[in-house]
Structure formats: structure tokens, C-alpha cells
């Protein structure tokens, strides 16, 4: 222990310092030691305090640092919550339509009608005198793409699809314009309307398998036919008397021999004559074989090498479909009797029917004559078994595994491919199945047909209460009810039977283009095309297998109401039945690719057209 005053070391239990006499108490401590201790303690305290503060500050900073991302995230989430409804509303169909209608640029209407848009442009046409119709193109703003009016090589709806198929798949389509001598000359335009192949041909067909048929008139007034590619290069010289589109890599061509007789053969895509022009007729290749007619008017089949794989012994022959082809032999009364052969030439179905269409889904429609000489229709399978007896006045092709049949008492039902009755014969009329549903009809007490729908089990999913019913397409079907004035008012039902669009419109087109394409496919493949010798129509339709993809996903349905003058005013509803475009336009509003041509009269009664763009 030390004196707190002088620092002298004190004896234990001393009361006073021996050096300075300072009284010693319990609170006295060694000054130096105390100071040192105090210094140490103060230093430690200061260190501790500093460290605690530093740690505290550091932790606070870390806590703040950890909180910062959460705060930012919360702000972002809040902004999203606020922005998304605004964005959704801004991009809702109603808002898009409102903006589109506000932004329509109106032009003087100088055409009679228009086709729906494809690849960003629409084809319009004006009916001329004596069939001198004119066609041209307009873009998304309604402007003419070419500035000139063209003729299209053919002008009815069936062939306009070929035109569109050519443009969609190959980017080119044929058009024509009169030259300085008033003669139509054909060339090709691309999707922008630019003339890619100059107008120098007298005939030009749409592209098929990368090549297009063209023809020039020679000095004797005869057409000479050849082929061009999409650059306009004449890959097969215009020297043939006739030429057909390519099918499975080969095309049928015709030469005239020294005696003036036509001889048929085939060329490949290089122009090489791989099948000699020596036949009286060569049809298109399908499934690797083509029907041929020899010089004795007998028919058989060749393969792509030109080898005659089925002897020419029939009086007529059609193309192969599903592995079988219809062939005919003339009987002693001069009637053609039809049967079927396979690719080996085996006659798998005897030639005994008066009519026979190609197989579809494993069944073919065939006909026998009754005692009155009238055709009675039924169905056979590929073994020749008569699944449905030939006793009906009419028959439709198999669709979705079921075929309609009548029980002899004018009541209709359906059988499956084995001939088993799966839908009872209790209806007065039936349609084909599409999307798993078929339209059916029963007569009411007044003899009027009332229409509804059944599924494949025969369940009546839509009661037979409508006065008209269309096939289903993309989940809905157009139906009609007769009003008090006897006029049909149209709406739509869904597959549950719910009337999603009220029957109050004078016209409803539920995805009409798509339905029309489906119908054309049915026409093509039910045999009528084959028996019109129009197999080539089918070739072009290959481009339409994904036709539905070209529709916008807005699912807008064209509808019309009559105004006080009895004129149709057009608008659109969505699949819920909401009228999203008021019925106010003078021309049908048909959307494709989010675009539609609309027509409206101005205050002076002049027709104007514009483009609704809801993309």
C-alpha cells in the first residue's frame, strides 16, 4: 500500500505516513498505481466504449444495409401492383379497339369487296364489265401497295385460296395487267406488292413445291408451257403443250407428236423428262404412284421411275388415298363398276359398285343400284366388308370415326367403323362430327326442324330447340331462333350448351374463314375433287394445314344488325358475347392477324374505308 500524498510505501495497518505524516484511510490508494490503474482503466473504458460504439454503428449500418433491398423491393412491388392494372387496361381488347377506331385513316372506297388480311396486306377487288374484274393490294394503313390494278389469274373463292397459299408459303403470287396492246400479261408480286417477276407470260399459276407453271403464246396462237422458280428463272423451258403443278417432285407435261396427238409424261424439278411423253394421260403422283392411260384407253399405274407397276387393264383409275385406289371396269351393259386395288395391283375390293369415293379414315362411300335404277349408298372398309348396307339415298364421308346412317324409317343415327350403332336412329337429320360434336335435328309437332347438338356418345348436349345450327369451330357454333316476324336471329352456343352469344343478330360468322377452309378440305378429300379431276386443288391446300395459326388470338366474331332502312350494320362480339365493336359499319368486319377492313359512309353518303389495327 502507498501514501496517496507522497507515494511512500506504507507498512501494513499503518495509520500515518512515516515520511509526510499524511493520515491513511481505506479510500487512500497508491496514487501512482491508482493513476496508472485509472489510466489503464480509462484507456480500457475508452477502448471499450469506442469499440462498442464502432460495433453499434457498424451493426446499424449493416442493419440499414440489409433493410435497403427489402425497401427497394417493396417499392418495386408496389409500383407493379399499381402499374399492372393500368397496363392490362391499356392493353385490353376494348382499349385496343377504342384506340384503333380513333386512329382510323379513311380513304375513298374504290373497290367492291375485300379478302381478309394475310402477311400484313389485304387483297381487294372491283367487279368489271364482262368479268373484267380488277384486284390490288392494300397495306395496314389502307394504302395501295402497287399503285396499279392487277387481274388475278382466277377470281372465285376456291382459287383465291390457291393464290393465298402461294403467297404464304413461297412469298409470291401471280398477277396480270394489260399491256399497251390491251393484252393481259402475267407476272408475280411479293408480299410488299413489288413486282418480282416481270409481266411477260400469258398464263401464270400459283407456286407449288417451289415452282410455278407459266405459259407463253407462240406465233401460231398456241400456248407453250414451262416452269419458273421464285427468282423468275425459267427452270423448265416453255415448250410443252400443257403442264400441271408439281406433286411429289414430279410434274405432268404434254407434247404434241408429228401426227398432232398429245402425249403425256413427267419432268423433275431440273426439267429432265424422267417419264417419257408417250401416254394418253398421266395424272398426278400421290403416295408414290400415278394413274396412266395407254393408247388402248386402258388404265394402270407407274412409279416415279416410269415403271408400270400395275398393268393397264382398267377402264378408269383414280389416285391412291390411304394405300388404295379406286379402279373401274366396264360391264356388258356399258356401266362402269368400281372397286379398289392396293399398290401391288391386288384387287382388294371387287369391281361391283356403281360409284366409289376414296377411303377416308378407313372407310369408303360406295353405291349400288336398286330395282328402280337409283343409286343407294353405303360404306365399306378396306377389306371390302360392307359396314353400312347400300340402301341410303345419300351418304357423307366418315368424320372423326363415325358415319351417319338412316334406319329405313327416315330416322338418322351414327355407326362406328365396325358398323356398331353408337347413336340411336331417332333424328330427322344429322350433320358430320366436328370437334367431337355433331348437329342433329328433330321435327316438332308442326313439322318444323328443331336443331341441337350431340357428342359421340349420343348425349344431347344442346337441346333441339334452334331453327338452324352451324358446325362447331374453335369451341363455338352459330345457331338461330326464329323471331315473331319469322326471321332468323343468330347467336352462338358453346360445347356445354350455354348460349354465349344471344340470338339477336341478323348475321353471325363464327370464324367463317376457318370453317370455310375446313369445308374445302372436306370437299377435297371426300372424293369430289378427285372425280372432277381436280387433284391439283389439293396440292395447294397443303399450305393451309395450319391455317388457324393465321388468326389473331382475339377470337372476334363478325355480327350484323339491320338498321331502320333494313341494311346490315356490322360489328364484332367476343366469345363471351360482349359487343366489343358496335354494329355501325357498312361492310363485314372480318379480323385476321389483328387487322380488318371497315367501311362507313360519310356525311355526304360516300363510302370510305379504313383499317382497324388492334395489334
C-alpha positions as CSV (number, residue, x, y, z in Angstrom):
1,X,0.0,0.0,0.0
2,X,1.3,3.5,-0.7
3,X,0.7,7.0,0.6
4,X,-1.8,8.9,-1.5
5,X,0.1,12.2,-0.9
6,X,3.8,11.4,-1.3
7,X,3.7,7.9,-2.7
8,X,5.8,6.4,0.1
9,X,5.3,2.7,0.7
10,X,3.3,2.2,3.9
11,X,3.5,-0.6,6.3
12,X,0.6,-2.8,6.8
13,X,-2.1,-1.4,9.1
14,X,-0.2,1.9,9.3
15,X,-2.4,4.9,10.4
16,X,0.0,7.6,9.2
17,X,2.7,8.0,6.5
18,X,6.2,7.9,8.1
19,X,7.5,10.4,5.6
20,X,4.9,13.1,5.3
21,X,2.5,12.2,8.2
22,X,-0.5,12.1,6.0
23,X,-3.3,10.1,7.6
24,X,-4.0,6.8,5.9
25,X,-7.7,5.8,5.2
26,X,-9.3,2.9,3.4
27,X,-10.1,5.1,0.4
28,X,-6.5,6.0,0.1
29,X,-4.6,4.1,-2.6
30,X,-1.3,4.3,-4.3
31,X,-1.6,7.5,-6.3
32,X,0.8,6.3,-8.9
33,X,-0.8,2.9,-9.0
34,X,-4.2,4.4,-8.9
35,X,-3.3,6.9,-11.7
36,X,-1.8,4.1,-13.6
37,X,-4.8,1.9,-13.0
38,X,-7.0,4.8,-13.7
39,X,-5.1,5.5,-16.9
40,X,-5.4,1.8,-17.8
41,X,-9.0,1.7,-16.8
42,X,-9.7,4.9,-18.6
43,X,-7.9,3.6,-21.6
44,X,-9.7,0.3,-21.4
45,X,-13.0,2.1,-20.8
46,X,-12.3,4.4,-23.7
47,X,-11.3,1.5,-25.8
48,X,-14.3,-0.5,-24.8
49,X,-16.6,2.5,-25.4
50,X,-15.1,3.2,-28.7
51,X,-15.3,-0.5,-29.7
52,X,-18.9,-0.7,-28.6
53,X,-19.8,2.5,-30.5
54,X,-18.0,1.3,-33.5
55,X,-19.7,-2.1,-33.3
56,X,-23.0,-0.5,-32.7
57,X,-22.5,1.9,-35.6
58,X,-21.3,-1.0,-37.8
59,X,-24.3,-3.1,-36.8
60,X,-26.6,-0.2,-37.5
61,X,-25.1,0.3,-40.9
62,X,-25.3,-3.4,-41.6
63,X,-28.9,-3.5,-40.5
64,X,-29.6,-0.5,-42.7
65,X,-27.8,-2.2,-45.5
66,X,-29.9,-5.3,-45.0
67,X,-33.1,-3.3,-44.9
68,X,-32.3,-1.3,-48.1
69,X,-33.0,-4.2,-50.6
70,X,-36.3,-5.0,-48.9
71,X,-37.4,-1.4,-49.1
72,X,-36.4,-1.2,-52.8
73,X,-38.2,-4.5,-53.4
74,X,-41.3,-3.3,-51.6
75,X,-41.3,-0.1,-53.7
76,X,-40.9,-2.1,-56.9
77,X,-43.8,-4.5,-55.9
78,X,-46.0,-1.5,-55.1
79,X,-45.2,0.0,-58.4
80,X,-46.0,-3.3,-60.2
81,X,-49.3,-3.6,-58.3
82,X,-50.2,-0.1,-59.4
83,X,-48.8,-0.4,-63.0
84,X,-50.1,-3.9,-63.9
85,X,-53.8,-3.0,-63.9
86,X,-53.1,0.2,-65.8
87,X,-51.1,-1.8,-68.3
88,X,-53.7,-4.5,-68.6
89,X,-56.4,-2.0,-69.0
90,X,-54.3,-0.1,-71.6
91,X,-53.8,-3.4,-73.5
92,X,-57.3,-4.7,-73.0
93,X,-59.2,-5.6,-76.2
94,X,-61.6,-2.8,-75.6
95,X,-58.9,-0.2,-75.2
96,X,-57.1,-1.5,-78.3
97,X,-60.3,-1.3,-80.3
98,X,-61.0,2.2,-79.0
99,X,-57.5,3.4,-80.0
100,X,-57.8,1.6,-83.3
101,X,-61.1,3.2,-84.2
102,X,-59.8,6.6,-83.1
103,X,-56.8,6.3,-85.3
104,X,-58.5,5.0,-88.5
105,X,-57.4,6.9,-91.6
106,X,-60.3,7.0,-94.0
107,X,-59.8,6.6,-97.8
108,X,-62.2,6.8,-100.7
109,X,-63.6,3.4,-101.4
110,X,-62.9,2.3,-105.0
111,X,-63.4,-1.4,-104.6
112,X,-66.5,-3.7,-104.2
113,X,-65.2,-6.2,-101.7
114,X,-62.0,-7.4,-99.9
115,X,-60.4,-10.5,-98.6
116,X,-59.1,-10.8,-95.1
117,X,-55.5,-9.8,-94.3
118,X,-52.6,-12.2,-94.6
119,X,-48.9,-11.4,-94.2
120,X,-49.9,-7.8,-93.4
121,X,-51.8,-7.0,-96.6
122,X,-55.3,-7.5,-97.9
123,X,-56.4,-8.1,-101.5
124,X,-59.4,-6.1,-102.7
125,X,-61.3,-6.3,-105.9
126,X,-63.7,-4.4,-108.2
127,X,-66.2,-6.2,-110.4
128,X,-65.7,-5.1,-114.0
129,X,-67.8,-5.3,-117.1
130,X,-67.9,-8.7,-118.8
131,X,-65.9,-10.3,-116.0
132,X,-63.1,-7.8,-116.3
133,X,-62.5,-7.7,-112.5
134,X,-59.6,-5.8,-111.1
135,X,-57.6,-6.7,-108.0
136,X,-55.0,-4.9,-106.0
137,X,-53.4,-4.8,-102.5
138,X,-53.7,-2.5,-99.5
139,X,-51.4,-2.4,-96.5
140,X,-52.0,-2.0,-92.8
141,X,-52.7,1.7,-93.3
142,X,-55.1,1.1,-96.2
143,X,-52.6,2.4,-98.8
144,X,-52.3,0.7,-102.2
145,X,-49.1,-1.2,-102.3
146,X,-48.5,-1.3,-106.0
147,X,-50.3,1.8,-107.2
148,X,-51.7,-0.2,-110.1
149,X,-54.6,-2.5,-110.5
150,X,-54.0,-6.2,-111.3
151,X,-56.0,-9.0,-112.5
152,X,-55.7,-12.3,-110.6
153,X,-55.4,-15.4,-112.7
154,X,-58.8,-16.7,-111.4
155,X,-61.3,-14.8,-109.3
156,X,-63.6,-17.2,-107.4
157,X,-63.1,-18.1,-103.8
158,X,-62.0,-21.6,-104.3
159,X,-59.0,-20.5,-106.3
160,X,-58.3,-17.4,-104.2
161,X,-57.1,-19.9,-101.6
162,X,-54.5,-21.2,-104.0
163,X,-53.4,-17.7,-104.5
164,X,-53.1,-17.1,-100.8
165,X,-51.3,-20.5,-100.3
166,X,-48.7,-19.5,-102.9
167,X,-48.1,-16.2,-101.2
168,X,-48.0,-17.6,-97.7
169,X,-45.6,-20.4,-98.5
170,X,-43.4,-19.0,-101.3
171,X,-43.8,-15.3,-100.9
172,X,-45.0,-14.8,-104.5
173,X,-48.3,-14.8,-106.3
174,X,-49.4,-14.3,-109.9
175,X,-51.0,-11.0,-111.1
176,X,-51.7,-9.6,-114.5
177,X,-52.0,-6.2,-116.1
178,X,-52.9,-5.1,-119.7
179,X,-50.0,-4.2,-121.8
180,X,-50.0,-1.3,-124.3
181,X,-51.9,-3.5,-126.8
182,X,-54.6,-4.3,-124.2
183,X,-53.4,-7.9,-123.7
184,X,-53.2,-9.3,-120.2
185,X,-49.6,-10.2,-119.3
186,X,-48.8,-12.1,-116.1
187,X,-46.0,-11.7,-113.6
188,X,-45.5,-12.2,-109.9
189,X,-45.6,-9.9,-106.9
190,X,-44.1,-10.4,-103.4
191,X,-45.7,-9.6,-100.0
192,X,-45.0,-5.9,-100.3
193,X,-46.7,-5.8,-103.7
194,X,-43.3,-5.4,-105.5
195,X,-43.2,-6.9,-109.0
196,X,-40.5,-9.6,-108.7
197,X,-41.2,-11.5,-111.9
198,X,-41.9,-9.2,-114.9
199,X,-45.3,-9.4,-116.6
200,X,-44.4,-11.3,-119.8
201,X,-46.4,-14.5,-119.5
202,X,-49.9,-15.2,-121.0
203,X,-50.7,-17.7,-118.2
204,X,-49.3,-17.9,-114.7
205,X,-50.3,-20.3,-111.9
206,X,-49.6,-20.2,-108.1
207,X,-46.4,-21.8,-106.8
208,X,-46.4,-25.5,-105.8
209,X,-43.3,-27.3,-104.4
210,X,-41.2,-24.2,-105.2
211,X,-42.0,-23.9,-108.9
212,X,-44.9,-22.3,-110.8
213,X,-46.5,-23.2,-114.1
214,X,-46.3,-20.4,-116.8
215,X,-47.2,-20.2,-120.4
216,X,-46.4,-18.0,-123.5
217,X,-48.4,-17.8,-126.6
218,X,-46.3,-18.7,-129.8
219,X,-46.7,-17.2,-133.3
220,X,-49.4,-19.8,-134.1
221,X,-51.5,-18.9,-131.2
222,X,-50.7,-22.0,-129.1
223,X,-49.7,-21.8,-125.5
224,X,-46.3,-23.2,-124.7
225,X,-45.9,-24.2,-121.1
226,X,-42.9,-24.3,-118.7
227,X,-41.9,-23.6,-115.1
228,X,-40.2,-20.8,-113.2
229,X,-38.6,-20.6,-109.7
230,X,-39.2,-17.8,-107.2
231,X,-36.4,-15.7,-108.7
232,X,-38.2,-15.7,-112.0
233,X,-35.7,-18.1,-113.7
234,X,-37.3,-20.3,-116.3
235,X,-36.0,-23.7,-115.0
236,X,-38.1,-25.6,-117.5
237,X,-38.4,-24.1,-120.9
238,X,-41.8,-23.0,-122.2
239,X,-42.0,-25.7,-124.8
240,X,-44.8,-28.1,-123.7
241,X,-48.4,-28.1,-124.9
242,X,-49.6,-28.3,-121.4
243,X,-48.2,-28.6,-117.9
244,X,-49.6,-29.3,-114.4
245,X,-48.3,-28.3,-110.9
246,X,-45.6,-30.4,-109.2
247,X,-46.7,-33.2,-106.9
248,X,-44.2,-35.3,-105.0
249,X,-41.3,-34.0,-107.0
250,X,-42.7,-34.6,-110.5
251,X,-45.0,-32.7,-112.8
252,X,-47.1,-33.8,-115.7
253,X,-46.3,-32.3,-119.1
254,X,-47.7,-32.8,-122.6
255,X,-46.1,-32.8,-126.0
256,X,-47.6,-32.9,-129.5
257,X,-46.3,-35.6,-131.8
258,X,-45.8,-35.3,-135.5
259,X,-49.4,-36.5,-136.1
260,X,-50.9,-33.9,-133.8
261,X,-51.6,-36.3,-131.0
262,X,-50.9,-35.3,-127.4
263,X,-48.5,-37.4,-125.4
264,X,-48.2,-37.2,-121.7
265,X,-45.1,-37.7,-119.5
266,X,-43.4,-36.2,-116.4
267,X,-40.4,-33.9,-115.7
268,X,-38.5,-33.4,-112.5
269,X,-37.6,-30.1,-110.9
270,X,-34.5,-29.7,-113.1
271,X,-36.6,-30.0,-116.2
272,X,-35.4,-33.6,-117.0
273,X,-38.0,-35.7,-118.7
274,X,-37.9,-38.6,-116.3
275,X,-41.0,-40.3,-117.7
276,X,-41.2,-40.3,-121.5
277,X,-44.1,-38.4,-123.1
278,X,-45.8,-41.5,-124.6
279,X,-49.1,-41.9,-122.6
280,X,-52.6,-40.7,-123.5
281,X,-52.9,-39.3,-120.0
282,X,-50.8,-39.1,-116.8
283,X,-52.4,-38.0,-113.5
284,X,-50.6,-36.5,-110.5
285,X,-48.4,-38.6,-108.3
286,X,-49.9,-39.4,-104.9
287,X,-48.4,-41.9,-102.5
288,X,-45.6,-42.7,-105.0
289,X,-47.8,-43.8,-107.9
290,X,-49.6,-42.1,-110.7
291,X,-52.6,-43.3,-112.8
292,X,-51.8,-43.5,-116.6
293,X,-53.9,-44.2,-119.7
294,X,-52.2,-46.1,-122.5
295,X,-53.0,-46.0,-126.3
296,X,-55.8,-48.6,-125.9
297,X,-57.7,-46.5,-123.4
298,X,-56.8,-48.8,-120.6
299,X,-55.6,-47.5,-117.2
300,X,-52.8,-48.7,-114.9
301,X,-50.2,-47.1,-112.6
302,X,-46.5,-46.2,-112.9
303,X,-43.9,-45.4,-110.2
304,X,-41.5,-42.4,-110.2
305,X,-39.0,-44.3,-112.3
306,X,-41.6,-44.8,-115.0
307,X,-42.0,-48.5,-114.3
308,X,-45.5,-49.8,-114.9
309,X,-46.3,-51.4,-111.6
310,X,-50.0,-52.0,-112.2
311,X,-51.0,-53.3,-115.6
312,X,-53.1,-51.1,-117.8
313,X,-56.3,-53.2,-117.8
314,X,-58.9,-50.9,-116.2
315,X,-61.3,-48.6,-117.9
316,X,-60.6,-45.8,-115.4
317,X,-58.4,-45.3,-112.4
318,X,-58.0,-42.7,-109.7
319,X,-55.2,-41.6,-107.4
320,X,-54.1,-43.5,-104.3
321,X,-55.5,-42.5,-101.0
322,X,-54.8,-44.3,-97.7
323,X,-53.0,-47.0,-99.7
324,X,-55.8,-47.9,-102.0
325,X,-57.0,-46.5,-105.3
326,X,-60.4,-46.7,-107.0
327,X,-60.5,-48.5,-110.4
328,X,-63.3,-49.3,-112.8
329,X,-64.2,-52.0,-115.3
330,X,-66.9,-51.7,-117.9
331,X,-69.6,-54.4,-117.7
332,X,-71.5,-55.9,-120.6
333,X,-74.2,-53.2,-120.2
334,X,-71.6,-50.4,-120.6
335,X,-71.7,-49.4,-116.9
336,X,-68.5,-48.8,-115.0
337,X,-68.2,-50.9,-111.9
338,X,-65.8,-49.7,-109.3
339,X,-63.5,-51.5,-106.9
340,X,-60.1,-50.9,-105.2
341,X,-56.6,-52.0,-105.8
342,X,-53.6,-51.8,-103.5
343,X,-50.1,-50.7,-104.6
344,X,-49.1,-54.2,-105.6
345,X,-52.1,-54.3,-108.0
346,X,-54.1,-56.7,-106.0
347,X,-57.9,-56.1,-106.3
348,X,-58.8,-55.9,-102.7
349,X,-62.3,-54.8,-103.3
350,X,-64.2,-56.3,-106.3
351,X,-65.3,-54.0,-109.1
352,X,-69.0,-54.2,-108.4
353,X,-70.1,-50.8,-107.2
354,X,-71.6,-48.1,-109.4
355,X,-69.8,-45.3,-107.5
356,X,-66.9,-45.3,-105.1
357,X,-65.1,-42.4,-103.4
358,X,-61.6,-42.6,-101.9
359,X,-61.1,-44.0,-98.4
360,X,-61.3,-41.5,-95.6
361,X,-60.5,-42.7,-92.1
362,X,-60.5,-46.3,-93.3
363,X,-64.0,-46.2,-94.9
364,X,-65.2,-45.5,-98.5
365,X,-68.6,-44.4,-99.6
366,X,-69.9,-46.8,-102.4
367,X,-73.2,-47.1,-104.3
368,X,-75.3,-49.9,-105.7
369,X,-78.4,-49.5,-107.8
370,X,-81.9,-50.5,-106.6
371,X,-84.6,-52.1,-108.6
372,X,-85.6,-48.6,-109.9
373,X,-82.1,-47.9,-111.1
374,X,-81.4,-45.3,-108.4
375,X,-78.1,-45.2,-106.5
376,X,-78.2,-46.4,-103.0
377,X,-75.2,-45.6,-100.8
378,X,-73.4,-47.4,-98.0
379,X,-69.9,-47.8,-96.6
380,X,-67.2,-50.4,-96.9
381,X,-63.9,-51.0,-95.1
382,X,-60.6,-51.7,-96.7
383,X,-61.2,-55.4,-96.8
384,X,-64.4,-54.8,-98.8
385,X,-66.7,-55.6,-95.9
386,X,-70.0,-53.6,-96.2
387,X,-70.0,-51.9,-92.9
388,X,-73.3,-50.0,-93.7
389,X,-75.6,-51.6,-96.2
390,X,-76.1,-49.8,-99.5
391,X,-79.6,-48.6,-99.0
392,X,-79.5,-44.9,-98.4
393,X,-80.3,-42.1,-100.8
394,X,-77.2,-40.2,-99.7
395,X,-74.1,-40.7,-97.7
396,X,-71.4,-38.5,-96.2
397,X,-67.8,-39.4,-95.7
398,X,-66.5,-40.7,-92.3
399,X,-65.6,-37.9,-89.9
400,X,-63.9,-38.4,-86.6
401,X,-64.5,-42.1,-86.6
402,X,-68.3,-42.0,-87.1
403,X,-70.6,-42.1,-90.1
404,X,-74.3,-41.1,-90.3
405,X,-76.8,-43.7,-91.4
406,X,-80.6,-44.0,-91.7
407,X,-82.6,-46.9,-90.4
408,X,-85.1,-47.2,-93.3
409,X,-87.8,-45.2,-91.5
410,X,-86.1,-41.8,-92.3
411,X,-84.5,-41.7,-88.8
412,X,-80.8,-41.0,-88.6
413,X,-78.1,-42.0,-86.2
414,X,-74.4,-42.9,-86.3
415,X,-72.3,-46.1,-86.5
416,X,-68.6,-46.5,-85.8
417,X,-66.1,-48.1,-88.2
418,X,-67.1,-51.6,-87.2
419,X,-70.7,-50.9,-88.1
420,X,-71.9,-50.8,-84.5
421,X,-74.7,-48.3,-83.8
422,X,-73.3,-45.8,-81.3
423,X,-76.0,-43.1,-81.7
424,X,-79.6,-44.3,-81.9
425,X,-81.5,-43.6,-85.1
426,X,-84.0,-41.1,-83.7
427,X,-83.2,-37.9,-85.6
428,X,-84.8,-36.5,-88.7
429,X,-81.4,-35.0,-89.9
430,X,-77.8,-35.2,-88.8
431,X,-74.6,-33.4,-89.7
432,X,-71.0,-34.6,-89.6
433,X,-69.0,-34.6,-86.4
434,X,-66.5,-31.7,-85.9
435,X,-64.6,-31.1,-82.7
436,X,-66.4,-34.1,-81.3
437,X,-69.8,-32.7,-81.8
438,X,-72.5,-33.1,-84.5
439,X,-75.6,-31.0,-85.3
440,X,-78.8,-33.0,-85.2
441,X,-82.5,-32.1,-85.9
442,X,-85.9,-33.3,-84.9
443,X,-89.3,-32.3,-86.3
444,X,-91.7,-30.6,-84.0
445,X,-95.5,-31.1,-84.0
446,X,-95.8,-28.6,-86.9
447,X,-93.2,-30.5,-89.0
448,X,-90.5,-27.8,-88.5
449,X,-86.9,-28.9,-87.9
450,X,-85.5,-28.0,-84.5
451,X,-81.8,-28.3,-84.2
452,X,-79.4,-29.2,-81.4
453,X,-76.1,-31.0,-80.8
454,X,-74.9,-34.4,-79.6
455,X,-71.5,-35.7,-78.6
456,X,-70.0,-39.0,-79.8
457,X,-71.8,-41.0,-77.1
458,X,-75.1,-39.7,-78.4
459,X,-75.7,-37.4,-75.4
460,X,-77.7,-34.4,-76.4
461,X,-75.5,-31.6,-75.1
462,X,-77.6,-28.8,-76.7
463,X,-81.4,-29.3,-76.7
464,X,-83.1,-29.4,-80.1
465,X,-84.7,-26.0,-79.9
466,X,-83.0,-23.9,-82.5
467,X,-84.3,-23.2,-86.1
468,X,-80.8,-23.5,-87.6
469,X,-77.4,-24.7,-86.5
470,X,-73.9,-24.5,-88.0
471,X,-70.9,-26.8,-87.3
472,X,-68.6,-26.2,-84.3
473,X,-65.4,-24.3,-85.0
474,X,-62.9,-23.3,-82.3
475,X,-65.3,-24.2,-79.5
476,X,-68.5,-22.5,-80.5
477,X,-71.2,-22.8,-83.1
478,X,-73.7,-20.4,-84.7
479,X,-77.4,-21.1,-84.0
480,X,-80.6,-19.3,-84.9
481,X,-84.0,-18.8,-83.4
482,X,-87.0,-17.5,-85.4
483,X,-88.5,-14.2,-84.1
484,X,-92.1,-13.2,-84.2
485,X,-91.7,-11.9,-87.8
486,X,-90.4,-15.2,-89.0
487,X,-86.8,-14.0,-89.4
488,X,-83.9,-16.0,-88.0
489,X,-81.9,-14.3,-85.3
490,X,-78.4,-15.6,-84.8
491,X,-76.2,-16.2,-81.8
492,X,-73.7,-18.8,-80.6
493,X,-73.5,-21.7,-78.2
494,X,-70.5,-23.4,-76.6
495,X,-69.9,-27.1,-76.0
496,X,-71.7,-27.0,-72.7
497,X,-74.8,-25.8,-74.4
498,X,-74.6,-22.3,-73.0
499,X,-75.8,-19.6,-75.3
500,X,-72.7,-17.4,-75.1
501,X,-73.9,-15.0,-77.7
502,X,-77.6,-14.1,-77.6
503,X,-79.7,-14.9,-80.6
504,X,-80.4,-11.3,-81.6
505,X,-78.2,-10.7,-84.7
506,X,-79.3,-10.9,-88.3
507,X,-76.0,-12.5,-89.2
508,X,-73.2,-14.2,-87.3
509,X,-70.0,-15.5,-88.8
510,X,-68.2,-17.6,-86.2
511,X,-64.6,-17.9,-87.6
512,X,-66.0,-18.2,-91.1
513,X,-62.7,-18.3,-92.9
514,X,-61.6,-21.2,-90.8
515,X,-64.9,-23.0,-91.2
516,X,-64.7,-22.4,-95.0
517,X,-61.3,-23.9,-95.1
518,X,-62.4,-26.9,-93.2
519,X,-65.3,-27.4,-95.6
520,X,-63.0,-27.1,-98.6
521,X,-60.8,-29.8,-97.1
522,X,-63.8,-31.9,-96.8
523,X,-64.8,-31.2,-100.4
524,X,-61.2,-32.0,-101.5
525,X,-60.9,-35.3,-99.6
526,X,-64.4,-36.7,-99.8
527,X,-63.7,-37.5,-103.4
528,X,-65.5,-34.8,-105.3
529,X,-62.2,-33.2,-106.3
530,X,-60.8,-36.5,-107.5
531,X,-63.8,-37.1,-109.6
532,X,-63.7,-33.6,-111.1
533,X,-60.0,-34.4,-112.0
534,X,-59.0,-31.6,-109.6
535,X,-56.4,-33.4,-107.6
536,X,-54.3,-30.3,-108.1
537,X,-56.5,-28.3,-105.9
538,X,-55.4,-30.5,-103.0
539,X,-51.8,-29.8,-103.7
540,X,-52.2,-26.2,-102.9
541,X,-54.1,-26.8,-99.7
542,X,-51.1,-28.3,-98.1
543,X,-50.2,-24.8,-97.1
544,X,-53.4,-24.5,-95.1
545,X,-52.9,-27.3,-92.7
546,X,-52.0,-24.8,-90.1
547,X,-54.4,-22.2,-91.4
548,X,-55.9,-21.5,-87.9
549,X,-52.5,-20.1,-86.8
550,X,-53.1,-17.1,-89.1
551,X,-56.0,-15.9,-87.0
552,X,-55.4,-13.3,-84.3
553,X,-55.9,-14.6,-80.8
554,X,-58.6,-12.1,-80.1
555,X,-61.4,-14.5,-81.1
556,X,-63.6,-11.8,-82.6
557,X,-66.8,-12.9,-84.3
558,X,-68.4,-10.9,-87.0
559,X,-72.1,-10.0,-86.4
560,X,-74.7,-7.8,-88.1
561,X,-77.9,-6.0,-87.1
562,X,-80.3,-4.3,-89.5
563,X,-80.8,-0.6,-89.2
564,X,-84.1,1.2,-89.8
565,X,-83.6,1.0,-93.5
566,X,-83.1,-2.7,-93.5
567,X,-79.4,-2.5,-94.2
568,X,-76.9,-4.7,-92.3
569,X,-74.6,-2.8,-90.0
570,X,-71.6,-4.8,-88.9
571,X,-69.6,-5.1,-85.8
572,X,-67.9,-7.7,-83.6
573,X,-68.5,-9.6,-80.4
574,X,-66.1,-11.7,-78.4
575,X,-66.6,-15.3,-77.4
576,X,-68.4,-14.2,-74.2
577,X,-71.0,-12.4,-76.3
578,X,-69.8,-8.9,-75.4
579,X,-70.2,-6.5,-78.3
580,X,-66.7,-5.0,-78.5
581,X,-67.2,-3.3,-81.8
582,X,-70.6,-1.6,-82.3
583,X,-72.7,-2.6,-85.2
584,X,-72.1,0.5,-87.2
585,X,-70.0,-0.3,-90.3
586,X,-71.4,-0.9,-93.8
587,X,-69.1,-3.8,-94.6
588,X,-68.5,-7.1,-92.8
589,X,-65.7,-6.7,-90.1
590,X,-63.5,-9.8,-90.5
591,X,-60.4,-9.9,-88.5
592,X,-57.3,-11.8,-89.3
593,X,-53.8,-11.1,-88.0
594,X,-55.4,-8.4,-85.8
595,X,-56.4,-6.4,-88.9
596,X,-59.8,-5.8,-90.5
597,X,-61.0,-3.6,-93.4
598,X,-64.0,-1.5,-92.3
599,X,-66.3,0.6,-94.5
600,X,-68.5,3.6,-93.5
601,X,-70.4,6.3,-95.3
602,X,-69.5,9.9,-94.6
603,X,-72.0,12.7,-94.1
604,X,-72.4,13.0,-97.9
605,X,-73.2,9.3,-98.3
606,X,-69.9,8.5,-99.9
607,X,-68.3,5.2,-98.9
608,X,-65.0,5.4,-97.1
609,X,-62.7,2.5,-96.0
610,X,-60.1,2.2,-93.3
611,X,-58.2,-0.4,-91.4
612,X,-58.8,-1.4,-87.8
613,X,-55.5,-2.4,-86.4
614,X,-55.8,-3.9,-82.8
615,X,-52.3,-5.2,-82.6
